[in-house]
Amino acid sequence: MRDFSVIKDNILKYLDYKGISKYKFYQQTGITNGILSQKNGLSEENTLKFLSCFPDINPEWLLTGEGQMIKTEQVSQTSHNTKGIPLIPVEAMAGYANGDTQVMDYDIHDNYIITPEFENRGIKYLIRVSGSSMTPKYNNGDLIACRPIADNSFIQWGKVYVLDTDQGPLVKRLYPCNPNNDDCLECRSDNFEKYPPFKIEKTSIRRMAIVVGVLRLE
């Protein structure tokens, strides 16, 4: 008997990995919010429907959590991409997420040809770290690889995110404010002795991306 709670968790991991909003997922698959929110709400039929809508996912990983999330054929396909990953200023996050290529062509600083493993994790752009708030994890001048997040209702607590906010750009680890308040986030720095944590309202976040890698020169 399949453990559909494992499949549900893997579906959520896949959506976050690919930057697919839950709304788009519901539209594309017809699987309702109620089915996905229940511990064992999924069925064989729902699972097969998901696999047919997202053919790049590895069925073995979806069902058991073993192996690679993405089929190996997808890795070989990305190796032919010679355009590279763009280095952009944080201010260009909104334009990039909206597909505003005219703005992005102007704002792109460089294109970096990176290993297929990077591109296969959904990385869309690189951003240069400024300051020391995230040392020793990320240092001033490091290039962090970012995967845009379309739905801020599913956040991996403790992970590092890049936020384009009303207060300016931020690179912080995100945590819940408290169990009774889903409208704000707690932002923490790794260099916590110099940069204490603070809270930020979700409504002040224009765009966000999760950091999934770093490029650094010694």
N, C-alpha and C positions, 0 to 999 in steps of 0.2 A: 504493500500500500504506500502510495506516494505521500510525502510530507509536504502538503501544499503551503504550510507556513514558511518553509525554506524557499519554495518557489516564489512566494510573494515577496520575501525579503530580497531575493536575487533580482526580481523585476524592479524593485525600488532602487537597488544599487545600479542596475543598468540604466535606468532613466536618469539618475544623477550623473553617472559617468558620461552619458551622451548629451547631457544638458537638455533633456526633453521634459517639458512641463507636463504635469499630471493632466491638465486640460487637453493638451494635444494628444496625450496617450489615450484618454477616454474617447476623443473624437475618432482617432485612427483605428482603435480596436473594438469599440463598443462595449468594453468592460467598464462597468459603472464604479463610481466611487465607493458605494456600499460593499461591492464584492471585494475590492482591493483593501478596504479598511478592516474587514473581518479577518480573524486569525486563520480560519480555514474556509474562506469564502470562495476561493478559486476551485475550478474543476478541470478535468481533462480537456473538455471542450474549450474553456478559457485559455488554458495553457497552449493548446494547438493554435488557437487564434492569435495569441501573442507571437508565437514562433513564425507564423505566416506573415505577420505585419512587420516583424523586425528580423529579416533573414540573416543578418550578420552575427547574431548571437549564437554561441555554442550551446546546443541543446543539452549536452552532458553537464555543462556548468550550471545552466538554468535549473536543471532537475536535482543536481547533487551538490553543486558548489565546487566540484573538482575540475581541474584543467583551466584553460584560458577562457575568459569571458567572451572574447571575440574570436570567430573562426580564423584559422591560420591563413586562409586565402585572402582575408582582408588585409593582413599584415603585408603580404607580398604585393598587393595592389598599391598600398600607400608608398612602397619603396620606389615607385616610379614617379612620385610627385617631386619635381625638382624646383618648384616655385619657392618652397621654404615657408617658414613660419615668421610672420612680421613682428618686429619690435615696434611698439607703439607707446605714446604717452598715455597716462591714465585717463586724461581728459578725452581721449578718442574712444574709450570703451563703449560709450553710448552709440556713436556712429557705427562702430564695427558691429555691435549687436543688432542694429537695425538694418544691416546690409547696405549702409551708405558708402558705396565703394568710391564715390568721388571724393568724399571727405577723407576716407581712409588712404587713398592714393597720395593725398597731400600730407597726411600725418605719419605715414610709415617711414621709419628711420632706416631700417635694414630688413633684409629677409635672411633667415638663418636656415640652412639645410641641416636637419637634425635626424637622428636615427628613427626608423619606422616605429620603434616602441613609443617614442614621444608623440608622434602624429596619431598613432592608433589609440591614444588615450583621450582623444577629443580636444587636444590643445589647439586653440585658435590664434593666440598671440602671446608675445613675451612683453614683460614690463620691467623696467630697471628699478631696483630698490634704491630709495633715497633715505638716508638717516640710519640710526643705530637701534631703533626700538625693537627690532626682531633679532638682534644678535644674541647668541652665536648661531642660530639657525640660518638666518639670512643676513648678509652683510651689505653695507653701502656699496653700490655698484653691481651687485649680483643681478642676473637676469632670471626672473621667475616665470615659469611656464604656466599659463592660465587657461582654464576651461570655463567658459561662461555658464552661469546658472540662471535658468529662466524662472524657476519657481523657488522663492525664498522660504516656502513653508517646509521644505525638507533640507535641513542643514546638518552636516556632520559635525557634531559638537567636538571642539578641541582641534579641528583642522584650521589651517591658515587660509584666509580669503583676502582678495583684493576688493575693496569697496569704493565705489564712486558715490560720494555723499554730499549733502548740503554743506558739510563742514570741511570738505576737501577729500582728497584721496587717502585711503587708509589700507595698511596691510596688517591684519590682526588675526589672532585666534578667536573664534566665536564660541560663546557659551550662552545658555538661556539665562535671562535675568532672574526669574524665579518660576516655579511651577504654575503660578496663577496669572502670569503676564506673558502672553504670546506676542505682544505688540512691540517688544524691544529686545535688544541683544546686548550681551556684555562683551566688550572688546578687551582682549588681554594682549600685552606685549610679552615676548620672551625675556626682554631686558626689563623685568618688572620692578627692579629696585629704582630705576630711573624713570620708568613710565608706568604709573599705576593704572589699573583697569578703570574703565568707564562704560556707561550705558549709552546706547544710541537707539532711537526709534526706527522701526523698519520703514516707516513712511519717508524718512529722510534719505534712504538708500535708493539711488537711481539705477545703478547697475552693480552686479557683483559677479565674481569669478572665483573658483577654488584653485588654489595653487597645487599643481601636481608634479612639479619638478623644478630644478634650478640649474643654471649654468654659471660656473665660477672660474675665474682665473686665479691661480696661486700667486 
